[in-house]
């Protein structure tokens, strides 16, 4: 590793000042440091300054806090990005969960509030890495971590994501790579919490030198082929930004969520496939699904929304094994598997079927 200077600011303003300073070379934020230190040891990043934000203390909304905020206290920037009402009406004001970016994955998984009101997020956090890592790793770090493609992580390969001209995984070892949107880079997004949060319509609060900025997580994460995307980045985070908090609309009557993943082994391992579903049923009559979001993970450069599966679910007059099978098939329509990851097509289809059946049957 290269030598670097470590600074430990205590406020957001001190952190912004450090980020804007030109003294000492490029700066990199660190909280849990799980991914940052890996990138430094692997020679992928060599910051001259490491800014440890683990001890930031911002009152009254602490950066390591989970709370439910009443509708009349929701920031306007969050409220305007919440899901719209029926028939295209503006977003209704509603209570929201606020999660500080320094919340650890263990705190997220064990929070009774998250378990009861955002079960998909709780389940995703509980299944990441090992208990030891979850005690240290933060939600912000999990969302902003870099891909785990072994060609990207190896100093021996100047791949496209590191400024080269070749995606070595395309014709190489691509067993665990993308089956959707896998041009010009086929690395998958590594964050499990991102899959759940996109399904839950999460909104981010970012601090910049010019003030606060709000963004839907689904728009903040960006793949190379999307507008504003680039091979070398996975999100719209700029060097002078700080991720402060994540906001999730509290579930209305009839809303529920679920997250499932498949791994090679059930102990520490990276997922082969993930799915998060957020579903709203009617509150009277036959309680048929009225709205749904089906988000797939470990299959694309960013969490992938399976719109065809959503449409198939909402158009089903009833649910039996055959209709659920068709929803699973719709989830993988348009997949373009690589030479060694075709198994993911059937795996994802089956995982979606399992999750849908668990919610609806």
LUMTORVO-221889 format. One record per residue (C-alpha): x, y, z. Coordinates in steps of 0.25 Angstrom, whole numbers, always signed. Each point is the difference from the previous one (the first is absolute). Layout:
REM residues N
    c1    c2    c3
     X     Y     Z
...
REM end
This chain:
REM residues 361
    c1    c2    c3
    +0    +0    +0
    +4   +14    -2
    +3   +10   +11
   -12    +9    +4
    -5   +10   +10
   -11    -4    +9
   -10   +11    +5
   -12    -2    +9
   -10   +12    -1
   -11    +1   +10
   -10    +8    -9
    -6    +0   -14
    +6   +14    -2
   +14    -5    +4
    -1   -12   -10
    -4    +9   -11
   +12    +9    +3
    +9   -12    -1
    -6    -5   -13
    +1   +14    -7
   +15    +2    +5
   +11    -3   -10
   +10    -2   +11
    +6   -15    +0
    -6    -5   -12
   -13    -7    -4
    -9    -3   +12
    -9   -12    +3
   -11    -1   +10
    +0   -12   +10
   -10    -5   +10
    +0   -15    +2
   +12    -1   -10
    -3   -14    -4
    +0    +3   -15
    +9   +13    +0
   +11    -8    +7
    -1   -12   -10
    +1   +10   -12
   +12    +6    +6
    +7   -13    +3
    -3    -5   -14
    +6   +13    -6
   -13    +4    -7
    -1   +13    +8
   +12    +8    +6
    -6   +12    +7
   +10    +9    +7
   -10    +4   +11
   -10   -10    +7
   -11    +8    +7
    -6    -9   +11
   -15    +5    +2
    -3   -11   +10
    -1   +10   +11
    -8   +10    -6
   -10    +6   +10
   -11    +8    -7
   -12    +4    +9
   -12    -1    +0
    +0   -11   -11
   +12    -9    +3
    +7    -7   -11
    -2   -13    +8
   -14    +1    +3
   -13    -8    -5
   -13    +7    +3
   -14    +2    -6
    -3   +15    -4
   -14    +5    -1
    -6    +5   -13
    +0   +15    +4
   +15    -1    +4
    +5    -6   -13
    +9    +9    -8
    -6    +5   -13
   +11    -6    -8
    -3   -14    +5
   -15    +2    -1
    +0    +4   -15
    +8   -12    -4
    -9   -10    +7
    -9    -9    -8
   -12    +7    -7
   -14    -2    +4
   -10    -8    -9
    -3    +5   -14
   +13    +9    +0
    -4    +9   +11
   +11    +6    +8
    +7    -8   +11
    -9    +0   +13
    +7    +5   +13
    +3   -13    +8
    +9    -4   +12
   +14    -4    -4
   +11    -9    +6
   +13    +8    +1
   +13    -8    +1
   +13    +7    +2
   +11    -4    -9
   +10    -5   +11
   -10   -10    +5
    +7   -13    +0
    -6   -12    -7
    -2    -7   +13
    -8   +11    +6
    -8    +0   -13
    -3   -15    +1
    -4    +1   +15
    -8   +12    +0
   -15    -3    +4
    -4   +12    -8
    +6    -5   -13
    -4   -14    +2
   -15    +4    +2
    -1   +11   -11
   +11    -3   -10
    +2   -15    +1
    +7    -1   -13
   +11    +9    +4
    +2    -7   +14
    +1   -14    -7
   +10    +6   -10
    +9    +6   +10
    +0   -13    +9
    +5    -9   -12
   +12    +9    -4
   +14    -5    +3
    +3    -6   +14
    -4    +5   +14
   +13    +6    +2
    -1    +9   -13
   -14    +4    +3
    +4    +5   +14
    +9   +10    -8
    -5    +2   -14
   -10   +12    -1
   -12    +2    -9
    +7   +11    -8
   +12    -8    -2
    -8   -12    -5
    -8    +9   -10
   +13    +6    -5
    +9   -12    -1
    +7    -3   -13
    -3   -13    -9
    +7   -13    +5
    +4    -4   -14
   +13    -8    +1
    +6    +7   -12
    -4   +14    +5
    +6    -4   +14
   +13    -6    -6
   +12   +10    -3
    +4   -10   -11
   -12    +5    -9
    -2   +14    -5
   -15    -3    -3
   -10   +10    -6
    -5    +4   +14
   +14    +4    +3
    +2    +8   -12
    +4   -11   -10
    -7    -4   -13
    -3   -15    +3
   -11    -6   +10
    +8   -13    +3
   -11    -7    +6
    -8    +0   -13
    +8   -11    -6
    +6    -4   +13
    -5    -5   +14
   -14    +6    +0
    -7   -10    +8
    -5   +10   +10
    -2   +12    -9
   -12    +7    -6
   -11    -6    -9
    -6   +14    -3
    +6   +13    -5
   +14    -7    -1
    +6    +9   -10
   +10    +6    +0
    +3    -5   +14
    -6   -13    +6
    +3    +2   +15
   -12    +0    +9
    -4   +10   +11
    +6    -6   +13
   -10    +6   +10
   -11    -8    +6
    -7   +11    +8
    -1    +8   -13
    -9   -11    -6
    -9    +1   +12
    +0   +15    +0
    -3    +2   -15
   -12    -9    +2
    -4    +9   +12
    +1   +13    -8
   +11    +5    +9
    +4   +15    -1
   +15    +5    +3
    +4   +12    +7
   +13    +5    -4
    +8   +12    +5
    +8    +8   -10
    +8   +13    +2
   -12    +7    -6
   -10    -6    +9
    -9   -12    +1
    -4    -8   -12
   -10   -11    -1
    -1   -12   -10
    -7   -13    -2
    +9   -11    +3
    -5    -7   -13
    +5   +13    -8
   +12    +2    +8
    +6   -14    -3
    +4    +0   -15
    +5   -11   -10
    +9    +3   -11
   -11    -1   -11
    -9    +9    +7
    -1   +16    -2
   +11    +6    +7
    +7   -13    +3
   +14    -4    -2
    +8   -13    +1
    +9    +5   +11
   -12    +4   +10
   -12    -7    +6
    -7   +12    +6
    -1   +16    -1
    +8    +2   +12
   +10   +12    -2
   +13    +2    +8
    -5   +11    +8
   -13    -7    +4
    -4    -7   +14
   -11   -10    +1
    -7    +4   +12
   -13    -8    +1
   -10    -9    -7
   -15    +2    +1
   -10   -11    -3
   -15    +3    +0
    -7    -8   +11
    -9   -11    -5
   -15    +4    -2
   -11   -10    +4
    +2   -12   -10
   +14    +2    -3
   +11   -10    +3
   +14    -4    -5
    +9   -12    -1
   +15    -3    -3
    +6   -13    -4
   +14    -4    -5
    +7   -12    -5
   +15    -3    +3
    +9   -11    -3
    +1    -3   +15
    -9    +6   +11
   +12    +5    +8
    +8   +12    -5
    -1    +1   -15
    -4    +9   -11
   -14    -2    -6
    -3    -7   -13
   -13    +7    -1
    -9    +9    +9
   -14    +5    -1
    -8   +10    +8
   -15    +2    -1
    -8   +12    +5
   -15    -3    -2
   -13    +8    +3
   -13    -7    +2
   -14    +6    +0
    -5    +2   +14
   -14    -5    -4
    -7   -10    -9
    +9   -11    -5
   +13    +7    +4
    +6    -2   -13
   +14    +6    -3
    -2   +14    -4
   +15    +4    -2
   +13    -7    +0
   +15    +2    -1
    +9   -12    -4
   +15    +3    +1
   +11   -10    -3
   +14    +0    +5
   +13    -6    -4
    -5    +0   -15
    +4   +14    -5
    +9   +12    +2
   -11    +6    +9
   -12    -7    +7
    -9    -4   -12
   -15    +3    +0
    -8   -12    -6
   -11    +8    -6
    -5   -12    -8
    -2    -8   +12
    -7   +11    +7
   -10    +2   -12
    -2   -15    +0
    -3    +0   +15
   -10   +11    +0
    -7    -5   -12
    -3   -14    +6
   -14    -2    +4
    +4   -10   +10
   +13    -8    +4
    +3   -14    -1
   +13    -8    -3
    -1    +3   -15
    -3   +15    +1
   +12    +1   +10
    +9    -8   -10
    -4   +10   -11
    +4   +12    +9
   +13    -6    +3
    +3    -2   -15
    -4   +14    -3
   +10    +5   +11
   +12    -5    -9
    -6    +4   -14
   +11    +7    -7
   +11    -6    +7
   +13    -2    -8
    +9    -9    +8
   +15    -2    -2
    +7   -13    -3
    +1    -5   +14
   -12    +7    +7
   -12    -6    -7
    -4    -7   +12
    -4   +13    +6
   -12    +1    -9
    -7   -12    +6
    +5    +4   +14
    -6   +14    +0
   -13    -5    -6
    -1   -11   +11
    +3   +10   +11
   -10   +10    -5
   -11   -11    +0
    +4    -4   +14
    -1   +15    +5
   -13    +2    -7
    -6   -12    +5
    +4    +3   +14
    -7   +14    -1
   -12    -4    -7
    -4   -15    +4
REM end
